[in-house]
Amino acid sequence: MVLMADRWLRSVWIVALCTASGCASAGGNDVTTDALDDTTAAPPETSSTSNGDGTGSDPEMSTSSSGGEDDSTGAASTGSTSDASSSSETDASDTLASTDESSSDATTSAPPEPDDGSSSGVGSTGAEEDSEGGTTEVHPCDRPRTLKEAGACVGFRKGGSGVRIGAAVAHHWLVADSAYRELLVREFDSLTAENEMKWGPLQPERGSWYFDTADALVDFAEEQDMMIRGHTLVWYSQKPNWVDDIQNVEEFRDVMRDHVETTLDHYRGRVHRWDVVNEAMADGIDWNGTYLRDWRATQLLGADYIAEAFQMAHDADPDVELYYNDYNNDMAGAKADQVYALVADLVERGIPIDGVGFQLHVNATPTQIAQGGMWASLYPNYYNSGAFADNIDRYAALGLKVNITEFDVRVRSPFHENEAPPDAPRSSEPITAAEARLQAKVYYEYVSTCVEKYPTCDAITFWGVADPYSWYATDPVLPFDGNYLPKPAYDAIMAALQGVPYVAPQ
Ligand code: G3I
């Protein structure tokens, strides 16, 4: 009973904090582009994408050519998402109104600080008519209306500030598409820049910094009281071309330190978590008889560039959470074991690291593997949420957190179709009912596992806002379709966040 009261108070505190820090009122769900002005000029494109994926989102792409527009599964068919599938503007202003109302009742004492410095999104209580014509108070966590509310309610049930629900955001689309913005603001309370904070975009020419578009994303996220995940400081891909020309060990070390320090200094107190090193591990033997990826950093600094980068990041900003981020580290197999060994070694040596990012670009079907192509070697594994749970446990045993950082679930594409250039038209083929059911099941399993392992796992970021903006050319991988409507995956994720069973529509 005392515990229940404590949790109830916590949610009131959260609402109070949300209002005090302007999470709803500072633009709140009144989605403006104020924070996005004057930043549309693109920096010179000099960054290397040496992984050759060729699948980046296409800034010129029209939403009308995107997939999933006529969702044959009937979005929101399970009923639980009917609110979410109606006008996003209406829902957005509802959330704003209810947050404001509850704040007037909230006590004026100082609320407890949420874990990450931003506030989370449990909405207000509401009154519901009961069977005898009276009214009953309904707690928002009895019926969360959005992903971010459901994520925050994990905290209400289990303590802490809940599971942050994030999306990778492209500055271009945030400026250009109001429906994109509205969906983002309504459903998500964490933001990752899909490309804008990478080394190449931030420092296209040596010593010449371009923070404008990344700053605009940070301004926007702050206006919406979102947590911000910084992605990513040191990565072999999307780094500037000039980095490859460095021949000298000390020079590389200085350049890396300068990049890490300048970036962390710029975003001090604003970006809450950083992916310090991304995808350092290859898919097999690569550098010097190890799985470490062969690039300028390993060639000059050896394996220790990773530890050095973490130490530099910690020295630059001891208050920010530091993550190692990779793909297939959630699986059973050599790659996951290599990543684990790398991270365990960092911990053993006392290198400052707070957590591990599991990208989770998941294959729902084994057929994609059989089809081969470059993606088969990059993402060879068929989904296995049991292995995901085991991996979370072994990182928890090291005292680390786990974030899902780039979540999406493929149901269809042969890998080679995903090698389409960024300006190739997206598939307009709607997701089939069978594909949608499978996708929902996979999302449910992974999100349930994260919730089960909470608070070790306390953030889930989807790699895109809705299908048309995914990095995949031809596969409707995200929970929202081309009309920004929730797919069955959305209902499954909502159920998983609430810890209740999900029954797929037949
Ligand atoms: O900015 C240029 C633009 O000027 C040019 O006109 C356009 C046409 O080619 O390309 C634009 O750059 C593209 C960039 O995305 C922004 O759209 C790059 O070509 C393209 O390669 C780049 O792709 C990104 C990819 O990382 C690069 O490796 C994807 O959008 C992004 O989703 C993807 O994200 C990665 C994570 O960072 C790490 N984990 C894997 C994940 C998927 O590959």
Residues whose N, C-alpha, C, O or C-beta is under 5 A from the ligand:
A	BS01	G3I	E45 T49 G54 T55 G56 S57 E194 N195 S237 Q238 P422 W471
